[in-house]
Amino acid sequence: MSTSVAKAARRKLNERYRVVDADGHVLEPPTGLWERAPGEFKERMWRVVPDEQGCEWKIFDGERTPASPLAFAGTAGMSRADQDRARRGELKYTEVRPAAFNPAPRLPDLDEDGIDQTVLYPTTLLGVPALTDHAFAAAVCRAYNEWLAEYCRYAPQRLFGVGIIPHQNIELAVEEIAHAKKLGLVGVFVRPNPSIEERKFDDPVYDPIWRAAEERGLPIGLHPFLLPDMPGACRYFGFGSTRGSHELQGQSVVPGRDFRNVFFTQAISNPFDMMATLTYLICGGVLERHPRLKVLFLEANGGWIVPWLERLDHHYKIFWRDVPAITMAPSEYFRRQCWISFDPDESTLAMTANSSLVGAERIIWASDYPHPDAKFPGVTDELDEATRALSEAQRARIIGLNAAELYGLPEAVK
């Protein structure tokens, strides 16, 4: 098949449906946050700078580490040779896919896969909720959110940002939710890990965050991160390093015993944290107290959601006295206020769409672009294949309408 024919085939899904990527990413810009940092935090702010020999360094919160290991996170669609260079730490951070932190080249990449609109989450700053200096964490969130809003203004009908909040400090988090709304961001990111001591998310201490998001109509995007720097599965299972996974690429690891590599930390921790967080939010009464709050469960696959809700419903029938904060079956709350994200190649997507516990109205999809596990180009081909057995109405909802409605996106410009 010629390149022109292949591109035309990929555009077919876009021609029939509104195509919305509910969970894309940006890489943090080399100097964009630093340029927006207040004076008191400027020297500590996240940035990537070259030295006299041309080597690039990441500077953040008083640490200076090589930036090249982080480049692997921006290699979607790059050659195998370049991805191998990134794994070895030989690719510069500024040599990643240009769309990672520049909006102009993002548009042709969206066109390549026939994606009308994309919603963007951070990459390394998924770790911000673990910072112990709350004022500094708030400054990082403010600088990033302002940079992201500017990135999205380049194509305001196609690019949409999700803000980060310092949810280790409730008052500062509420302030940043208000600021994110003013900036035009379409949601806020929360890590599915306790951030106030080890209090789970059903603790009333977090209620001001849920209330602030609910009142402003901003969905909460729960997005996991693969470090043991916060309470959660990665720490509880003894995954021993607090350094970023990409900084461990060159180290020798022993599968099954040394859990510092991304395979184990992400494959195991992400769904565990999501299952726990969903259970606390629903069965702990958060969604009962905040009936207009919208919650997204991202980057943990979606095949677990039906058996998990089935299990929770079963327990509710028998042990309902142990969950006095809820008045409905757990799956009813999910169908009222929650969405689950699938990778487009998951074999359980269609089954979940036909399940009475979830349904097509509660499913969204994610590209994970520009991360190396993103299928680029070709993600919409996979989405087309995964939804082909569904009705036209079900396909339309999963492919774009659900994400457009829950994020409150404007009409797509074809």
C-alpha positions as CSV (number, residue, x, y, z in Angstrom):
1,M,0.0,0.0,0.0
2,S,1.4,3.4,-1.0
3,T,1.9,6.1,1.6
4,S,-0.9,8.3,0.2
5,V,-3.3,5.4,0.2
6,A,-2.4,4.5,3.8
7,K,-3.0,8.0,4.9
8,A,-6.3,8.1,3.1
9,A,-7.3,4.9,4.9
10,R,-6.5,6.4,8.2
11,R,-8.6,9.4,7.5
12,K,-11.7,7.3,7.0
13,L,-12.5,7.1,10.7
14,N,-12.1,10.8,11.0
15,E,-14.5,11.3,8.0
16,R,-17.3,9.2,9.6
17,Y,-16.9,10.2,13.3
18,R,-15.7,12.9,15.6
19,V,-12.3,11.6,16.8
20,V,-11.2,12.8,20.2
21,D,-8.0,11.5,22.0
22,A,-8.9,11.7,25.7
23,D,-5.4,11.3,27.0
24,G,-2.5,12.6,25.0
25,H,0.6,14.1,26.5
26,V,3.1,16.8,26.2
27,L,6.7,16.8,27.4
28,E,7.7,19.6,29.6
29,P,9.4,22.4,27.6
30,P,13.1,23.0,28.0
31,T,12.7,26.5,29.3
32,G,8.9,27.3,29.2
33,L,8.3,26.8,32.9
34,W,11.5,28.6,33.9
35,E,10.5,31.6,31.9
36,R,7.2,31.9,33.8
37,A,8.6,31.1,37.3
38,P,8.3,33.8,40.0
39,G,11.7,35.1,41.2
40,E,11.8,33.2,44.5
41,F,11.5,29.8,42.7
42,K,13.3,30.6,39.4
43,E,16.5,28.7,40.2
44,R,14.6,25.6,41.3
45,M,12.1,25.5,38.4
46,W,12.0,22.7,36.0
47,R,14.2,23.3,32.9
48,V,16.7,21.7,30.5
49,V,19.9,23.5,29.7
50,P,23.0,22.7,27.7
51,D,26.5,23.0,29.1
52,E,29.5,24.3,27.2
53,Q,30.1,20.8,25.7
54,G,26.5,20.6,24.4
55,C,25.4,18.1,27.0
56,E,21.9,18.7,28.3
57,W,21.0,18.8,32.0
58,K,17.6,18.7,33.7
59,I,17.5,21.1,36.6
60,F,14.7,20.8,39.1
61,D,14.3,21.5,42.8
62,G,18.0,21.8,43.4
63,E,19.0,18.7,41.5
64,R,21.0,18.6,38.3
65,T,20.8,15.3,36.4
66,P,21.4,14.3,32.7
67,A,18.3,15.2,30.6
68,S,19.0,12.6,27.9
69,P,17.3,9.7,29.7
70,L,14.1,11.6,29.6
71,A,14.1,11.8,25.8
72,F,12.7,8.2,25.5
73,A,9.3,9.6,26.6
74,G,9.1,11.6,23.4
75,T,10.0,9.0,20.8
76,A,6.6,8.0,19.4
77,G,6.9,7.3,15.7
78,M,10.6,7.8,15.6
79,S,12.9,5.2,14.1
80,R,13.9,2.1,16.0
81,A,17.5,3.4,15.8
82,D,16.5,6.7,17.5
83,Q,14.5,4.9,20.1
84,D,17.5,2.7,20.9
85,R,19.6,5.7,21.1
86,A,17.1,7.2,23.6
87,R,17.2,4.0,25.7
88,R,21.0,4.3,25.8
89,G,20.8,8.0,26.8
90,E,22.3,9.1,23.6
91,L,19.4,11.1,22.2
92,K,19.1,14.7,23.4
93,Y,16.0,15.9,25.1
94,T,15.7,18.6,22.4
95,E,15.8,15.9,19.7
96,V,12.5,14.3,20.7
97,R,9.5,14.4,18.4
98,P,9.0,18.2,17.9
99,A,5.3,18.1,18.7
100,A,6.2,17.0,22.3
101,F,6.5,20.6,23.4
102,N,5.9,22.6,20.3
103,P,2.2,23.0,19.1
104,A,2.8,23.7,15.4
105,P,4.1,20.2,14.5
106,R,1.4,18.6,16.6
107,L,-1.3,19.4,14.1
108,P,0.2,17.5,11.1
109,D,0.7,14.5,13.5
110,L,-2.9,14.7,14.5
111,D,-3.9,14.8,10.8
112,E,-1.7,11.8,10.1
113,D,-4.0,9.7,12.3
114,G,-7.2,11.6,11.6
115,I,-7.6,12.9,15.1
116,D,-9.8,15.9,15.4
117,Q,-9.0,17.0,18.9
118,T,-6.6,15.9,21.7
119,V,-6.6,16.5,25.4
120,L,-3.1,16.8,26.9
121,Y,-1.6,15.6,30.2
122,P,1.9,16.2,31.6
123,T,4.8,13.7,31.6
124,T,7.5,14.1,34.2
125,L,5.4,16.6,36.1
126,L,3.0,13.8,36.9
127,G,5.3,13.6,39.9
128,V,4.5,17.1,41.2
129,P,2.0,15.9,43.9
130,A,4.9,14.3,45.7
131,L,6.9,17.5,46.3
132,T,7.2,18.3,50.0
133,D,7.6,22.0,49.6
134,H,4.0,23.0,49.0
135,A,4.6,26.6,47.9
136,F,7.2,25.4,45.3
137,A,4.8,22.7,44.1
138,A,2.1,25.4,43.6
139,A,4.6,27.5,41.7
140,V,5.4,24.6,39.4
141,C,1.7,23.9,38.7
142,R,1.1,27.6,38.0
143,A,4.0,27.9,35.6
144,Y,3.1,24.6,33.8
145,N,-0.6,25.5,33.5
146,E,0.2,28.9,32.0
147,W,2.6,27.4,29.5
148,L,0.1,24.6,28.6
149,A,-2.7,27.1,28.1
150,E,-0.4,29.0,25.6
151,Y,0.5,25.8,23.9
152,C,-3.2,25.1,23.4
153,R,-4.1,28.6,22.2
154,Y,-2.1,27.8,19.0
155,A,-5.0,25.7,17.9
156,P,-7.9,26.4,20.3
157,Q,-10.3,24.1,18.4
158,R,-8.0,21.1,18.5
159,L,-5.6,21.3,21.4
160,F,-6.9,21.2,25.0
161,G,-5.0,21.1,28.3
162,V,-5.5,19.4,31.6
163,G,-4.0,21.4,34.5
164,I,-1.9,20.0,37.4
165,I,-2.7,20.9,41.0
166,P,-0.7,20.6,44.2
167,H,-3.1,18.3,45.9
168,Q,-0.7,17.8,48.7
169,N,-2.0,21.1,49.9
170,I,-5.8,21.5,49.8
171,E,-6.0,25.3,49.9
172,L,-3.4,25.7,47.2
173,A,-5.0,23.0,45.1
174,V,-8.4,24.8,45.2
175,E,-6.7,28.1,44.2
176,E,-5.1,26.3,41.2
177,I,-8.3,24.7,40.1
178,A,-9.9,28.2,39.9
179,H,-6.9,29.4,37.9
180,A,-7.0,26.4,35.6
181,K,-10.6,27.3,34.8
182,K,-9.7,30.9,34.0
183,L,-6.9,29.7,31.7
184,G,-9.4,27.7,29.7
185,L,-8.0,24.3,30.7
186,V,-10.6,21.5,30.4
187,G,-9.8,19.4,33.5
188,V,-7.4,18.8,36.3
189,F,-5.0,16.0,36.9
190,V,-4.9,14.1,40.2
191,R,-2.5,11.2,40.9
192,P,-4.5,8.2,42.3
193,N,-2.3,8.2,45.5
194,P,-3.0,9.7,48.9
195,S,-1.3,13.1,49.2
196,I,-2.4,14.2,52.7
197,E,-0.4,11.9,55.0
198,E,-1.8,8.4,54.0
199,R,-5.5,9.4,54.1
200,K,-7.4,7.7,51.3
201,F,-9.5,9.8,48.9
202,D,-12.8,9.1,50.7
203,D,-11.4,11.2,53.6
204,P,-13.4,14.5,54.0
205,V,-10.1,16.3,54.0
206,Y,-10.1,16.2,50.2
207,D,-13.7,17.4,49.8
208,P,-12.7,21.0,49.0
209,I,-10.9,19.7,45.9
210,W,-13.8,17.6,44.7
211,R,-16.2,20.5,45.4
212,A,-14.0,23.0,43.5
213,A,-13.8,20.8,40.4
214,E,-17.5,20.0,40.6
215,E,-18.6,23.6,40.9
216,R,-16.4,24.7,37.9
217,G,-17.4,21.7,35.7
218,L,-13.8,20.5,35.5
219,P,-13.4,16.7,35.3
220,I,-10.8,15.0,37.5
221,G,-8.4,13.0,35.4
222,L,-6.9,10.3,37.6
223,H,-3.6,9.4,35.9
224,P,-1.0,7.1,37.6
225,F,2.7,7.5,37.8
226,L,5.3,4.8,38.1
227,L,7.3,5.9,41.1
228,P,7.1,5.0,44.8
229,D,7.3,8.6,45.9
230,M,3.8,8.6,47.2
231,P,1.7,6.0,49.1
232,G,0.4,3.4,46.7
233,A,1.0,0.1,45.0
234,C,4.5,1.0,43.7
235,R,5.7,1.7,47.2
236,Y,3.7,-1.0,49.0
237,F,5.0,-3.7,46.6
238,G,8.5,-2.6,47.4
239,F,9.5,-1.2,44.0
240,G,12.7,0.2,45.4
241,S,13.8,3.3,43.4
242,T,12.4,6.8,43.7
243,R,14.2,7.9,40.5
244,G,12.4,8.2,37.2
245,S,12.0,5.1,35.1
246,H,13.8,6.6,32.1
247,E,16.8,7.2,34.3
248,L,17.1,3.5,34.9
249,Q,17.2,2.4,31.3
250,G,20.9,1.8,31.3
251,Q,21.0,-0.1,34.6
252,S,21.1,-3.9,35.0
253,V,17.8,-5.2,36.4
254,V,16.8,-8.7,37.3
255,P,13.2,-9.3,36.2
256,G,11.2,-10.7,39.1
257,R,13.5,-9.4,41.8
258,D,14.6,-5.9,40.9
259,F,11.4,-4.0,40.3
260,R,12.9,-0.7,39.2
261,N,12.2,-1.1,35.5
262,V,9.1,0.3,33.8
263,F,7.7,-3.1,32.9
264,F,7.0,-4.0,36.5
265,T,6.4,-0.7,38.1
266,Q,3.8,0.4,35.5
267,A,2.2,-2.9,34.6
268,I,1.5,-3.8,38.2
269,S,1.1,-0.5,39.9
270,N,-1.2,1.4,37.6
271,P,-4.3,-0.9,37.7
272,F,-3.9,-1.6,41.4
273,D,-3.9,2.2,42.2
274,M,-6.9,2.7,40.0
275,M,-8.9,-0.1,41.5
276,A,-8.2,1.2,45.0
277,T,-9.0,4.8,44.1
278,L,-12.2,3.9,42.3
279,T,-13.4,1.9,45.3
280,Y,-12.6,4.7,47.8
281,L,-14.3,7.4,45.6
282,I,-17.4,5.4,45.0
283,C,-17.8,3.2,48.1
284,G,-16.4,5.8,50.4
285,G,-19.2,8.2,49.4
286,V,-17.3,10.9,47.5
287,L,-19.6,10.6,44.5
288,E,-22.6,10.5,46.7
289,R,-21.5,13.8,48.3
290,H,-20.6,15.3,44.9
291,P,-23.1,14.0,42.4
292,R,-21.9,16.3,39.6
293,L,-18.2,15.5,39.9
294,K,-16.8,13.8,36.8
295,V,-14.0,11.3,37.2
296,L,-11.8,9.7,34.5
297,F,-9.7,6.6,35.1
298,L,-6.7,6.8,32.7
299,E,-3.7,4.8,31.6
300,A,-4.4,1.5,33.5
301,N,-6.1,-0.3,30.6
302,G,-9.9,-0.9,30.8
303,G,-10.4,-4.6,30.8
304,W,-10.5,-4.8,34.6
305,I,-13.5,-2.5,35.0
306,V,-16.3,-4.9,34.4
307,P,-15.1,-7.7,36.8
308,W,-14.2,-5.0,39.4
309,L,-17.6,-3.4,39.4
310,E,-19.2,-6.8,39.4
311,R,-17.2,-7.6,42.5
312,L,-18.1,-4.3,44.2
313,D,-21.8,-4.8,43.4
314,H,-21.7,-8.3,44.8
315,H,-20.1,-7.1,48.0
316,Y,-22.6,-4.3,48.3
317,K,-25.5,-6.7,48.3
318,I,-24.0,-8.7,51.2
319,F,-21.9,-6.2,53.2
320,W,-23.9,-3.0,52.6
321,R,-23.7,-2.1,56.3
322,D,-20.0,-1.6,55.9
323,V,-20.4,1.1,53.3
324,P,-23.1,3.4,54.9
325,A,-21.9,6.4,52.8
326,I,-23.5,5.1,49.6
327,T,-27.2,4.6,48.7
328,M,-26.8,2.9,45.3
329,A,-24.9,-0.1,43.9
330,P,-21.3,0.9,43.0
331,S,-21.8,0.4,39.3
332,E,-24.7,2.9,39.4
333,Y,-22.3,5.6,40.5
334,F,-19.8,4.6,37.9
335,R,-22.4,4.9,35.1
336,R,-23.5,8.3,36.5
337,Q,-20.2,10.0,36.9
338,C,-17.2,8.0,35.7
339,W,-15.4,7.1,32.5
340,I,-12.8,4.4,31.8
341,S,-10.0,4.8,29.2
342,F,-9.0,2.0,26.9
343,D,-5.9,1.6,24.7
344,P,-7.4,1.1,21.2
345,D,-5.8,-2.3,20.8
346,E,-7.5,-3.9,23.9
347,S,-9.5,-7.0,23.0
348,T,-12.0,-6.3,25.9
349,L,-13.2,-2.9,24.6
350,A,-16.2,-4.2,22.7
351,M,-17.2,-6.5,25.5
352,T,-17.1,-3.6,28.0
353,A,-19.2,-1.4,25.7
354,N,-21.9,-4.1,25.7
355,S,-21.8,-4.7,29.5
356,S,-24.7,-3.4,31.5
357,L,-22.2,-2.4,34.2
358,V,-20.4,0.1,32.0
359,G,-21.7,0.6,28.5
360,A,-20.4,2.5,25.5
361,E,-21.4,5.9,27.1
362,R,-18.6,5.4,29.7
363,I,-15.7,4.5,27.5
364,I,-13.0,6.9,26.1
365,W,-9.7,6.1,24.4
366,A,-6.1,7.3,24.7
367,S,-3.2,7.6,22.3
368,D,-0.5,8.2,24.9
369,Y,1.3,10.2,22.2
370,P,4.3,11.1,22.1
371,H,5.3,8.4,24.6
372,P,7.2,5.4,23.1
373,D,4.3,2.9,23.6
374,A,2.0,5.1,21.5
375,K,1.0,3.6,18.2
376,F,1.9,6.3,15.7
377,P,0.9,6.4,13.0
378,G,-2.0,3.9,13.2
379,V,-3.7,4.4,16.5
380,T,-7.0,5.2,14.9
381,D,-6.7,2.1,12.7
382,E,-6.6,0.0,15.9
383,L,-9.5,2.0,17.3
384,D,-11.5,1.3,14.1
385,E,-10.8,-2.4,14.4
386,A,-11.5,-2.7,18.1
387,T,-15.0,-1.0,17.7
388,R,-16.0,-2.6,14.4
389,A,-18.4,-5.1,16.0
390,L,-20.4,-2.3,17.8
391,S,-23.3,-0.3,16.6
392,E,-22.8,3.1,14.9
393,A,-24.1,4.9,17.9
394,Q,-21.8,3.0,20.2
395,R,-18.8,3.7,18.0
396,A,-19.6,7.4,17.8
397,R,-19.7,7.7,21.5
398,I,-16.4,5.9,22.2
399,I,-14.5,7.4,19.3
400,G,-15.2,11.0,20.3
401,L,-18.6,12.1,21.6
402,N,-17.9,10.9,25.2
403,A,-14.6,12.7,25.5
404,A,-16.0,15.8,23.8
405,E,-18.9,16.0,26.2
406,L,-17.2,15.2,29.5
407,Y,-14.3,17.7,28.8
408,G,-16.8,20.3,27.4
409,L,-14.9,20.7,24.1
410,P,-16.2,23.0,21.3
411,E,-17.3,21.6,18.0
412,A,-14.5,20.1,16.0
413,V,-13.4,21.9,12.8
414,K,-13.1,19.4,10.0
